Amino acid sequence: YQNFLRSASKWLSGRATDKPIGLLALGIAAMLLSCSILVGLLFVYGRDAPFGGRQHLSHIDNMKKWHLDEIFSLAVIFILISSMGSSSMVEEEQYIWHFMTASLYLIFFRKTLQFSIPGRLLDAQNVDSKQKRSCSRIYSIVAVLISGRILKGWHQGGVNWVHLPDISKLLEQAGSAAIKSLQLISVLLVISISLTAILLPFWKSHFVMLFTIIFLFPGWLVLLYILNYQDSIVTSASSDAIATTMAQSIYALLSIFTVVILFAIPWFMPLKNSKTFRLFCLSSDISPQIQREPLFWGFRYSIYAIGWCCLFSWCLLQLLLQQPINSMPVLLLLVQILASIWYFSDGGPHTRQWVEVAALYYVGMAGHFGLGNTNTLATIDVAGAYIGVSSHSTFISGILMFIITYASPMFALLSMLIYVSVKDMSAFVDTQNDMNVGQLLKTCVGYPCLVPLGLNSIFLVAYTLILLLMRNHLFVWSVFSPKYLYVCATTACIYIGTSFVALATTYTCMVFVARRKLKEGLMNE
């Protein structure tokens, strides 16, 4: 037995201090190669014309210049990388994300105010229209800033200021009744906002009943679950079984509805533009020949419907799995993302698309900490990972734990579908009324996927190198190693989200290409 302990101790100590230089060099080289490819693709793609229609094409000369929002978006990367070498900065990373995101939107606010003042004489109608657009953009930025500030004060994360009072502690002191009321209000507001947004473009069409059922029925089940079974003091075996069955039913319904909408909507969306359809973010100055292009309308409406169904399903899933105290932060995240998309839908004054996508990515990362997550493993919600699990399953609980922890980054990634649908695509229809499908698909998938992948790749490579340099640091196991686990899990989240966006967009576009060719073939016959 002594010989066994001696041999085991020697083997363990050797493996703990072993430094496989070859494997480390190979791994770092692979990360650097991947990062170089993604960043190189971004630079190559940036040479093309900016995303947008005539509004953007009139500012091509200005787009060649670097503006303050673009410089600051890149500065955020260097600020975060430089802070990774400090254990205190890693522990309080949530404050960095909040201040960087808020500062970027303040820059948007300043730019909007600058360009809201007419620089030349316009008629009264144009001035009134321009003022309405400027006011709409200003209100959107204010909504993002206010929601972000509330999210920052909801949880005092980190280590140094965790003892200070915050909104969640005040609500816990107020009692479970206040938390339950706030949770119910959040669920009702999420359902109302989502249902209103999805029904606005399809108000007079036959899709109204379909979307109403898809949105109201799962929402009603989530409300029933919260009222009857969540945080119930008196429990029994029968009530636990019913709660588990209801949670599993919600999982199944959300999955089925999302898959059906994803695969069926592109086939049933009308090819011709109908007066019953009106996407509220569309520009009003689109030419009639562009409006008759089937890909232009069908693609946008399909992506819009798919994006909203995915985002709503994700919201309901979070309201079911998250702690009751986090119901309002879920609503605030939805408000932030919608306000950002509303601001970007009008193009904004000389705003490049990669800056817009980066801003959505930053909102998602700031919201990750707004939900109470930190860079320590102690803040992972393990209890929520067993909701709806009838028997112990490490795999299923791990998936649910991942869904709970990375709710906000996936929010931002799923919102890319809505973001793409409300952008002006008239630049991809030429004078012969023919849609440039390749350019359209490349643009819709390009920046919304490459920017999150590129940013995450830079952070992953940087923190890998920092972790190697800090391997002998006193806090390597308590600070730097848990942070690296979060970085790796964030990488998985980014790859899953961008893959879904790319597949959904490509599938929808290919369906409409096939339908258009089929229609042209029937007309020729």
C-alpha positions as CSV (number, residue, x, y, z in Angstrom):
1,Y,0.0,0.0,0.0
2,Q,2.9,2.4,0.8
3,N,4.5,1.6,-2.5
4,F,1.2,2.3,-4.3
5,L,0.8,5.7,-2.5
6,R,4.4,6.6,-3.3
7,S,4.0,5.7,-7.0
8,A,0.6,7.5,-7.3
9,S,1.9,10.6,-5.6
10,K,4.9,10.7,-7.8
11,W,2.8,10.3,-10.9
12,L,0.3,12.9,-9.9
13,S,3.0,15.4,-9.0
14,G,4.7,14.8,-12.3
15,R,1.5,15.2,-14.3
16,A,0.6,18.4,-12.4
17,T,4.0,20.1,-13.2
18,D,4.3,18.6,-16.6
19,K,4.5,21.2,-19.4
20,P,4.1,19.6,-22.8
21,I,5.8,22.3,-24.8
22,G,4.9,20.7,-28.1
23,L,1.2,20.5,-27.4
24,L,1.1,24.0,-26.0
25,A,2.9,25.4,-29.1
26,L,0.6,23.5,-31.4
27,G,-2.5,24.7,-29.6
28,I,-1.4,28.3,-29.6
29,A,-0.4,28.1,-33.3
30,A,-3.9,26.8,-34.1
31,M,-5.6,29.6,-32.2
32,L,-3.4,32.2,-33.8
33,L,-4.1,30.8,-37.3
34,S,-7.9,30.7,-36.6
35,C,-7.8,34.3,-35.3
36,S,-5.7,35.5,-38.3
37,I,-8.2,33.9,-40.7
38,L,-11.2,35.5,-39.1
39,V,-9.6,38.9,-38.8
40,G,-8.3,38.6,-42.4
41,L,-11.8,37.8,-43.6
42,L,-13.1,40.8,-41.8
43,F,-10.6,43.1,-43.5
44,V,-11.2,41.6,-46.9
45,Y,-14.9,41.8,-46.5
46,G,-14.6,45.4,-45.3
47,R,-13.4,46.4,-48.8
48,D,-16.8,45.8,-50.2
49,A,-19.6,48.4,-50.3
50,P,-21.2,49.1,-46.9
51,F,-24.5,47.4,-46.0
52,G,-27.4,49.5,-47.0
53,G,-29.2,51.2,-49.7
54,R,-29.1,54.7,-51.2
55,Q,-28.9,56.3,-47.8
56,H,-25.5,54.7,-47.3
57,L,-24.3,55.0,-50.9
58,S,-24.6,58.8,-50.6
59,H,-22.0,58.8,-47.8
60,I,-19.3,56.6,-49.4
61,D,-16.7,59.3,-49.1
62,N,-17.5,59.8,-45.4
63,M,-17.5,56.0,-44.8
64,K,-13.8,55.9,-45.9
65,K,-12.9,58.0,-42.9
66,W,-12.6,56.7,-39.3
67,H,-15.2,58.0,-36.9
68,L,-15.2,58.2,-33.2
69,D,-17.6,55.2,-32.7
70,E,-15.4,53.0,-34.9
71,I,-12.2,54.0,-33.1
72,F,-13.8,53.4,-29.7
73,S,-15.2,50.0,-30.8
74,L,-11.7,48.9,-31.5
75,A,-10.4,50.5,-28.3
76,V,-12.8,48.3,-26.3
77,I,-10.8,45.3,-27.5
78,F,-7.5,46.6,-26.3
79,I,-8.9,47.9,-23.0
80,L,-10.3,44.4,-22.2
81,I,-7.1,42.7,-23.3
82,S,-5.0,45.0,-21.2
83,S,-7.2,44.4,-18.1
84,M,-7.0,40.6,-18.4
85,G,-3.5,40.6,-16.8
86,S,-4.8,41.9,-13.5
87,S,-6.6,39.6,-11.1
88,S,-8.6,42.5,-9.6
89,M,-9.8,43.6,-13.1
90,V,-10.8,40.0,-14.0
91,E,-12.8,39.8,-10.8
92,E,-14.6,43.1,-11.6
93,E,-14.9,42.6,-15.3
94,Q,-18.6,43.4,-15.3
95,Y,-17.9,47.1,-14.6
96,I,-15.6,47.3,-17.7
97,W,-18.2,45.8,-20.0
98,H,-20.9,48.2,-18.6
99,F,-18.8,51.3,-18.9
100,M,-17.5,50.4,-22.4
101,T,-21.0,49.6,-23.7
102,A,-22.5,52.8,-22.1
103,S,-19.7,54.9,-23.5
104,L,-20.2,53.5,-27.0
105,Y,-23.9,54.3,-26.9
106,L,-23.2,57.8,-25.6
107,I,-21.0,58.3,-28.7
108,F,-24.0,57.2,-30.8
109,F,-26.1,59.7,-28.9
110,R,-23.6,62.5,-29.6
111,K,-23.4,61.6,-33.3
112,T,-27.2,61.5,-33.6
113,L,-27.5,64.9,-32.0
114,Q,-24.8,66.3,-34.4
115,F,-26.5,65.0,-37.5
116,S,-30.0,65.8,-36.4
117,I,-29.4,69.5,-37.1
118,P,-30.0,70.2,-40.8
119,G,-27.0,71.5,-42.6
120,R,-28.9,72.9,-45.6
121,L,-32.3,74.3,-46.4
122,L,-35.0,71.6,-46.8
123,D,-38.7,71.9,-47.3
124,A,-40.9,71.5,-44.3
125,Q,-41.9,67.9,-45.0
126,N,-38.3,66.7,-45.2
127,V,-37.4,68.6,-42.1
128,D,-40.3,67.1,-40.2
129,S,-39.4,63.6,-41.4
130,K,-35.8,64.0,-40.5
131,Q,-36.7,65.3,-37.0
132,K,-39.0,62.3,-36.4
133,R,-36.2,59.9,-37.4
134,S,-33.7,61.7,-35.1
135,C,-36.1,61.7,-32.2
136,S,-36.7,58.0,-32.7
137,R,-33.0,57.3,-32.7
138,I,-32.5,59.4,-29.6
139,Y,-35.3,57.6,-27.7
140,S,-33.8,54.3,-28.7
141,I,-30.4,55.2,-27.3
142,V,-31.9,56.6,-24.1
143,A,-33.8,53.3,-23.6
144,V,-30.6,51.3,-24.0
145,L,-28.7,53.5,-21.5
146,I,-31.5,53.4,-18.9
147,S,-31.9,49.7,-19.2
148,G,-28.2,49.1,-19.0
149,R,-27.9,51.3,-15.9
150,I,-30.7,49.3,-14.2
151,L,-29.0,46.1,-15.2
152,K,-25.7,47.3,-13.7
153,G,-27.4,48.0,-10.4
154,W,-29.4,44.8,-10.3
155,H,-26.5,42.6,-9.0
156,Q,-23.3,43.7,-7.3
157,G,-21.0,41.2,-8.7
158,G,-17.3,40.6,-8.3
159,V,-15.5,40.4,-5.0
160,N,-14.8,43.9,-3.7
161,W,-18.3,45.4,-3.8
162,V,-20.5,42.3,-3.4
163,H,-21.5,43.3,0.1
164,L,-23.0,46.6,-1.1
165,P,-26.8,46.9,-1.5
166,D,-28.3,46.4,-4.9
167,I,-31.7,46.0,-6.4
168,S,-31.9,42.2,-6.0
169,K,-31.0,42.4,-2.3
170,L,-33.7,45.1,-1.8
171,L,-36.3,42.9,-3.5
172,E,-35.2,39.9,-1.4
173,Q,-35.7,42.0,1.7
174,A,-39.2,43.1,0.5
175,G,-40.3,39.4,0.4
176,S,-41.2,36.7,-2.1
177,A,-44.5,38.5,-2.9
178,A,-42.7,41.4,-4.4
179,I,-40.4,39.2,-6.4
180,K,-43.4,37.1,-7.7
181,S,-45.3,40.2,-8.7
182,L,-42.3,41.6,-10.6
183,Q,-41.8,38.2,-12.3
184,L,-45.4,38.0,-13.5
185,I,-45.2,41.6,-14.8
186,S,-42.0,40.7,-16.7
187,V,-43.5,37.7,-18.3
188,L,-46.6,39.6,-19.4
189,L,-44.5,42.4,-20.8
190,V,-42.3,40.0,-22.7
191,I,-45.3,38.3,-24.2
192,S,-46.9,41.6,-25.1
193,I,-43.8,43.2,-26.6
194,S,-43.0,40.1,-28.6
195,L,-46.6,39.5,-29.8
196,T,-46.9,43.2,-30.9
197,A,-43.6,43.2,-32.7
198,I,-44.4,40.0,-34.6
199,L,-48.0,40.9,-35.5
200,L,-47.3,44.5,-36.8
201,P,-46.0,43.4,-40.2
202,F,-48.6,40.6,-40.6
203,W,-51.7,42.3,-39.1
204,K,-54.1,41.7,-42.0
205,S,-52.6,38.4,-43.2
206,H,-53.4,34.8,-42.4
207,F,-50.2,34.5,-40.3
208,V,-51.9,36.4,-37.4
209,M,-53.6,33.4,-35.9
210,L,-50.6,31.2,-36.3
211,F,-48.2,33.6,-34.5
212,T,-50.8,34.4,-31.8
213,I,-51.1,30.7,-31.0
214,I,-47.4,30.1,-31.1
215,F,-46.7,33.1,-28.8
216,L,-49.6,32.9,-26.4
217,F,-49.8,29.2,-25.6
218,P,-46.2,28.7,-24.4
219,G,-46.4,32.0,-22.6
220,W,-49.6,30.9,-20.8
221,L,-47.9,27.6,-19.7
222,V,-44.9,29.6,-18.4
223,L,-47.3,31.8,-16.4
224,L,-49.0,28.7,-15.0
225,Y,-45.7,27.1,-14.0
226,I,-44.6,30.3,-12.2
227,L,-47.8,30.8,-10.4
228,N,-48.3,27.2,-9.2
229,Y,-44.9,25.4,-9.0
230,Q,-42.0,27.8,-8.9
231,D,-40.7,28.4,-5.4
232,S,-43.6,26.5,-3.9
233,I,-43.2,26.0,-0.1
234,V,-45.5,23.0,0.2
235,T,-44.5,20.3,-2.2
236,S,-45.5,16.7,-2.7
237,A,-44.5,13.9,-5.0
238,S,-47.5,14.4,-7.2
239,S,-47.0,18.2,-7.5
240,D,-43.3,17.7,-8.3
241,A,-44.2,15.2,-11.0
242,I,-46.8,17.7,-12.5
243,A,-44.2,20.5,-12.4
244,T,-41.6,18.4,-14.1
245,T,-44.1,17.3,-16.8
246,M,-45.2,20.9,-17.4
247,A,-41.6,22.1,-17.7
248,Q,-40.9,19.2,-20.2
249,S,-44.0,20.2,-22.1
250,I,-42.8,23.8,-22.4
251,Y,-39.4,22.6,-23.6
252,A,-41.1,20.4,-26.3
253,L,-43.5,23.1,-27.4
254,L,-40.8,25.8,-27.7
255,S,-38.6,23.4,-29.7
256,I,-41.4,22.2,-32.0
257,F,-42.7,25.7,-32.7
258,T,-39.2,27.1,-33.4
259,V,-38.3,24.2,-35.8
260,V,-41.7,24.5,-37.6
261,I,-41.4,28.2,-38.1
262,L,-37.7,27.9,-39.2
263,F,-38.5,25.3,-41.9
264,A,-42.1,26.2,-42.9
265,I,-42.2,30.0,-43.0
266,P,-39.9,30.4,-46.1
267,W,-42.2,28.0,-48.1
268,F,-45.5,29.7,-47.2
269,M,-44.4,33.3,-47.2
270,P,-46.0,35.1,-50.3
271,L,-43.6,35.9,-53.1
272,K,-45.3,39.1,-54.1
273,N,-45.5,42.1,-51.9
274,S,-48.9,42.4,-50.5
275,K,-50.6,45.4,-49.0
276,T,-51.4,43.3,-45.9
277,F,-47.7,43.1,-45.2
278,R,-45.8,46.1,-43.9
279,L,-42.5,45.8,-42.1
280,F,-42.5,48.8,-39.8
281,C,-38.8,49.5,-40.2
282,L,-38.7,49.6,-44.0
283,S,-37.7,52.8,-45.7
284,S,-40.5,54.6,-47.5
285,D,-38.5,55.6,-50.5
286,I,-38.0,52.2,-52.1
287,S,-38.8,52.1,-55.8
288,P,-41.8,50.1,-57.1
289,Q,-39.7,47.7,-59.2
290,I,-37.7,46.8,-56.1
291,Q,-40.9,46.2,-54.1
292,R,-42.0,43.6,-56.7
293,E,-38.8,41.6,-56.2
294,P,-39.9,38.4,-54.5
295,L,-36.6,37.7,-52.8
296,F,-36.5,41.3,-51.4
297,W,-39.8,40.9,-49.6
298,G,-40.1,37.2,-48.9
299,F,-36.6,36.9,-47.5
300,R,-37.0,39.8,-45.2
301,Y,-40.3,38.9,-43.8
302,S,-39.3,35.2,-43.3
303,I,-36.1,36.2,-41.5
304,Y,-38.0,38.6,-39.4
305,A,-40.6,36.0,-38.4
306,I,-37.9,33.4,-37.7
307,G,-35.8,35.8,-35.7
308,W,-38.7,36.8,-33.5
309,C,-39.9,33.3,-32.9
310,C,-36.4,32.2,-31.8
311,L,-35.9,35.3,-29.6
312,F,-39.3,34.8,-28.0
313,S,-38.7,31.2,-27.3
314,W,-35.3,32.0,-25.8
315,C,-37.0,34.7,-23.6
316,L,-39.6,32.2,-22.3
317,L,-36.9,29.6,-21.7
318,Q,-35.0,32.1,-19.6
319,L,-38.0,33.2,-17.7
320,L,-38.6,29.5,-16.9
321,L,-35.1,28.6,-15.9
322,Q,-33.6,31.8,-14.4
323,Q,-34.0,32.6,-10.8
324,P,-37.2,34.7,-10.1
325,I,-35.1,37.7,-9.2
326,N,-33.7,37.7,-12.8
327,S,-37.0,38.0,-14.6
328,M,-36.8,41.8,-14.8
329,P,-33.2,41.7,-16.2
330,V,-34.4,39.4,-18.9
331,L,-37.0,42.0,-19.9
332,L,-34.4,44.7,-19.7
333,L,-32.1,42.7,-22.0
334,L,-35.0,42.4,-24.5
335,V,-35.6,46.2,-24.4
336,Q,-31.9,46.9,-24.9
337,I,-31.7,44.6,-27.9
338,L,-34.9,45.9,-29.5
339,A,-33.9,49.5,-28.9
340,S,-30.5,48.9,-30.5
341,I,-32.0,47.2,-33.5
342,W,-34.5,50.1,-33.9
343,Y,-31.7,52.6,-33.9
344,F,-29.6,50.6,-36.4
345,S,-32.6,49.9,-38.7
346,D,-32.6,53.4,-39.9
347,G,-28.9,53.2,-40.7
348,G,-27.9,56.0,-38.4
349,P,-25.5,58.8,-39.5
350,H,-22.5,57.3,-41.2
351,T,-22.6,54.1,-39.1
352,R,-20.7,51.1,-40.4
353,Q,-22.3,47.7,-40.1
354,W,-19.5,46.1,-38.2
355,V,-19.8,48.8,-35.5
356,E,-23.5,48.0,-35.2
357,V,-22.9,44.3,-34.8
358,A,-20.0,44.9,-32.4
359,A,-22.4,47.1,-30.3
360,L,-25.0,44.3,-30.1
361,Y,-22.2,41.9,-29.1
362,Y,-21.1,44.3,-26.3
363,V,-24.7,44.6,-25.1
364,G,-24.9,40.8,-24.9
365,M,-21.6,40.6,-22.9
366,A,-22.6,43.3,-20.5
367,G,-26.0,41.6,-20.0
368,H,-24.1,38.4,-19.1
369,F,-22.9,40.1,-15.9
370,G,-26.2,41.9,-15.5
371,L,-27.9,38.5,-14.8
372,G,-25.6,38.0,-11.8
373,N,-22.8,36.0,-13.5
374,T,-19.2,36.6,-12.6
375,N,-15.9,35.0,-13.4
376,T,-16.1,32.6,-10.5
377,L,-17.8,29.2,-10.6
378,A,-19.8,30.0,-7.5
379,T,-22.3,32.1,-9.4
380,I,-23.4,29.3,-11.7
381,D,-27.1,28.5,-11.2
382,V,-27.1,24.7,-10.6
383,A,-30.6,24.5,-9.2
384,G,-32.2,25.9,-12.4
385,A,-30.4,23.2,-14.4
386,Y,-32.7,20.5,-12.9
387,I,-36.0,22.1,-13.8
388,G,-38.0,19.6,-15.8
389,V,-35.4,16.8,-15.3
390,S,-37.2,13.7,-14.0
391,S,-34.0,11.6,-13.5
392,H,-30.4,12.6,-13.0
393,S,-28.7,13.3,-16.3
394,T,-25.4,15.1,-16.3
395,F,-25.7,15.8,-20.0
396,I,-29.1,17.4,-19.9
397,S,-28.4,19.3,-16.7
398,G,-25.2,20.6,-18.3
399,I,-27.0,21.8,-21.3
400,L,-29.6,23.6,-19.2
401,M,-26.8,25.1,-17.1
402,F,-25.1,26.4,-20.2
403,I,-28.4,27.9,-21.4
404,I,-28.9,29.7,-18.1
405,T,-25.4,31.0,-17.9
406,Y,-25.1,32.3,-21.4
407,A,-28.6,33.7,-21.8
408,S,-27.4,37.2,-22.7
409,P,-24.8,36.4,-25.4
410,M,-27.2,34.1,-27.1
411,F,-29.8,36.9,-26.9
412,A,-27.5,39.1,-28.9
413,L,-26.7,36.4,-31.5
414,L,-30.3,35.4,-32.1
415,S,-31.2,39.1,-32.5
416,M,-28.9,39.2,-35.5
417,L,-31.8,37.6,-37.5
418,I,-34.1,40.5,-36.7
419,Y,-31.3,43.0,-37.3
420,V,-30.6,41.6,-40.8
421,S,-34.3,41.7,-41.7
422,V,-34.9,45.4,-40.9
423,K,-31.8,46.7,-42.8
424,D,-32.2,48.3,-46.2
425,M,-31.4,45.7,-48.9
426,S,-32.3,47.8,-51.9
427,A,-28.7,48.1,-52.8
428,F,-28.7,44.5,-54.0
429,V,-31.4,44.9,-56.6
430,D,-30.1,46.3,-59.9
431,T,-32.0,48.3,-62.5
432,Q,-33.1,45.1,-64.3
433,N,-35.1,44.1,-61.2
434,D,-32.8,41.1,-60.5
435,M,-31.6,40.3,-57.0
436,N,-27.9,39.7,-56.5
437,V,-28.4,36.6,-54.4
438,G,-24.7,36.0,-53.7
439,Q,-24.1,39.5,-52.5
440,L,-27.3,39.5,-50.4
441,L,-26.4,36.3,-48.7
442,K,-22.8,37.3,-48.1
443,T,-23.9,40.6,-46.6
444,C,-26.6,39.0,-44.3
445,V,-24.2,36.4,-43.0
446,G,-20.9,38.3,-43.3
447,Y,-20.7,40.9,-40.5
448,P,-23.4,39.4,-38.2
449,C,-21.2,36.2,-38.0
450,L,-17.7,37.3,-38.6
451,V,-17.7,40.2,-36.1
452,P,-18.7,38.0,-33.1
453,L,-16.3,35.2,-34.2
454,G,-13.5,37.6,-34.7
455,L,-13.9,39.4,-31.4
456,N,-14.2,36.2,-29.5
457,S,-11.2,34.7,-31.2
458,I,-9.1,37.8,-30.3
459,F,-10.2,37.5,-26.6
460,L,-9.6,33.7,-26.6
461,V,-6.0,34.0,-28.0
462,A,-5.2,36.9,-25.7
463,Y,-6.4,35.2,-22.5
464,T,-4.7,31.9,-23.4
465,L,-1.4,33.7,-23.7
466,I,-2.1,35.6,-20.4
467,L,-3.0,32.4,-18.6
468,L,0.3,30.9,-19.7
469,L,2.2,33.9,-18.4
470,M,0.3,33.8,-15.1
471,R,0.7,30.1,-14.5
472,N,2.8,30.8,-11.5
473,H,0.6,33.5,-10.1
474,L,-0.8,33.2,-6.6
475,F,-4.4,33.4,-7.9
476,V,-4.0,31.2,-10.9
477,W,-6.5,28.6,-9.7
478,S,-9.0,31.0,-8.0
479,V,-9.2,33.8,-10.6
480,F,-7.4,33.1,-13.9
481,S,-8.4,29.4,-14.5
482,P,-12.1,29.9,-13.8
483,K,-12.0,32.9,-16.1
484,Y,-10.5,30.8,-18.8
485,L,-13.3,28.2,-18.5
486,Y,-15.8,31.0,-19.0
487,V,-13.8,32.2,-22.1
488,C,-13.9,28.7,-23.6
489,A,-17.6,28.3,-22.8
490,T,-18.2,31.8,-24.4
491,T,-16.4,30.5,-27.5
492,A,-18.8,27.5,-27.7
493,C,-21.8,29.9,-27.3
494,I,-20.5,32.2,-30.1
495,Y,-20.0,29.3,-32.5
496,I,-23.4,27.8,-31.8
497,G,-25.2,31.2,-32.2
498,T,-23.4,32.2,-35.4
499,S,-23.8,28.8,-36.9
500,F,-27.6,29.0,-36.3
501,V,-27.8,32.5,-37.8
502,A,-25.8,31.4,-40.8
503,L,-27.8,28.2,-41.4
504,A,-31.2,29.9,-40.9
505,T,-30.3,32.8,-43.3
506,T,-28.8,30.5,-45.9
507,Y,-31.7,28.1,-45.8
508,T,-34.3,30.9,-46.1
509,C,-32.5,32.4,-49.1
510,M,-32.1,29.1,-50.9
511,V,-35.8,28.4,-50.4
512,F,-36.8,31.6,-52.1
513,V,-34.3,31.1,-54.9
514,A,-35.8,27.7,-55.6
515,R,-39.4,29.1,-55.4
516,R,-38.5,31.9,-57.8
517,K,-37.0,29.6,-60.3
518,L,-40.0,27.3,-60.0
519,K,-42.4,30.1,-60.6
520,E,-40.4,31.4,-63.6
521,G,-40.4,27.9,-65.0
522,L,-44.1,27.6,-64.7
523,M,-44.6,31.0,-66.3
524,N,-42.4,30.1,-69.2
525,E,-44.4,26.9,-69.8
